[in-house]
Amino acid sequence: MDELGFEPMTREQASLFFRLVTYRYGRGAILITTNKSLREWTELLAGDEVLATAILDRLLHRAHVLNIKGRSYRLRDLEEALQRAHA
């Protein structure tokens, strides 16, 4: 799932996401990209702290979390292309 949290979820969407995570838990990998910190997941998931906790519990169990800091590759590539176009 790419860019989870780009837009907040409705209660129904958050519930469906919980069902997906619960189904996948223990069955296989889930890869998620997001620019939201773990503290922001309650807000992301329709303000439901219990649901956010349940989802994060499953996602973070045996997880590998990669925190990547720095400039966006997309923006960097765009800036480089613009510089080449104006050179």
C-alpha positions as CSV (number, residue, x, y, z in Angstrom):
1,M,0.0,0.0,0.0
2,D,1.5,3.3,-1.1
3,E,1.1,6.6,0.7
4,L,-1.3,5.4,3.4
5,G,-2.6,8.4,5.1
6,F,-2.5,10.7,2.2
7,E,-6.1,11.3,2.9
8,P,-7.8,10.4,6.2
9,M,-10.0,7.3,6.1
10,T,-13.7,7.2,6.8
11,R,-14.9,4.9,9.6
12,E,-16.0,2.4,6.9
13,Q,-12.6,2.5,5.2
14,A,-10.8,2.2,8.5
15,S,-12.9,-0.9,9.3
16,L,-12.1,-2.4,5.9
17,F,-8.4,-1.7,6.4
18,F,-8.6,-3.5,9.8
19,R,-10.2,-6.5,8.2
20,L,-7.5,-6.6,5.5
21,V,-4.7,-6.4,8.1
22,T,-6.4,-9.0,10.3
23,Y,-6.8,-11.3,7.3
24,R,-3.2,-10.9,6.2
25,Y,-1.7,-11.1,9.7
26,G,0.4,-14.3,10.0
27,R,-0.3,-15.2,6.4
28,G,2.2,-13.1,4.5
29,A,3.9,-9.7,4.2
30,I,2.3,-6.3,4.1
31,L,4.3,-3.4,2.8
32,I,3.1,0.1,3.6
33,T,4.5,3.5,2.8
34,T,3.4,6.5,4.6
35,N,4.5,9.9,5.7
36,K,2.5,9.6,9.0
37,S,4.2,8.8,12.3
38,L,2.7,6.1,14.5
39,R,1.3,8.8,16.8
40,E,-0.8,10.1,13.8
41,W,-2.5,6.8,13.0
42,T,-5.5,7.4,15.3
43,E,-6.3,10.6,13.3
44,L,-5.7,8.7,10.0
45,L,-8.1,5.9,11.0
46,A,-11.2,8.0,11.5
47,G,-10.1,9.1,15.0
48,D,-10.6,5.6,16.4
49,E,-7.9,4.9,18.9
50,V,-9.0,1.4,19.7
51,L,-9.0,0.5,16.0
52,A,-5.6,2.2,15.4
53,T,-4.1,0.3,18.3
54,A,-5.4,-3.1,17.1
55,I,-4.1,-2.4,13.5
56,L,-0.7,-1.3,14.7
57,D,-0.5,-4.2,17.1
58,R,-0.8,-6.6,14.2
59,L,1.3,-4.6,11.8
60,L,4.3,-4.1,14.1
61,H,4.5,-7.6,15.5
62,R,7.5,-9.1,13.8
63,A,7.8,-6.0,11.5
64,H,10.7,-4.3,10.0
65,V,10.2,-0.5,10.2
66,L,12.3,1.6,7.9
67,N,12.3,5.3,8.7
68,I,13.6,7.1,5.7
69,K,14.4,10.8,6.1
70,G,15.3,13.2,3.4
71,R,14.1,14.8,0.3
72,S,11.5,13.0,-1.9
73,Y,13.0,11.2,-4.9
74,R,10.2,12.4,-7.1
75,L,10.8,16.0,-6.2
76,R,14.5,15.7,-6.5
77,D,14.1,14.1,-10.0
78,L,11.8,16.9,-11.0
79,E,14.1,19.6,-9.9
80,E,17.0,18.0,-11.8
81,A,14.9,17.7,-14.9
82,L,13.9,21.4,-14.7
83,Q,17.5,22.4,-14.2
84,R,18.5,20.4,-17.3
85,A,15.7,22.0,-19.3
86,H,16.9,25.5,-18.4
87,A,20.6,24.8,-19.0
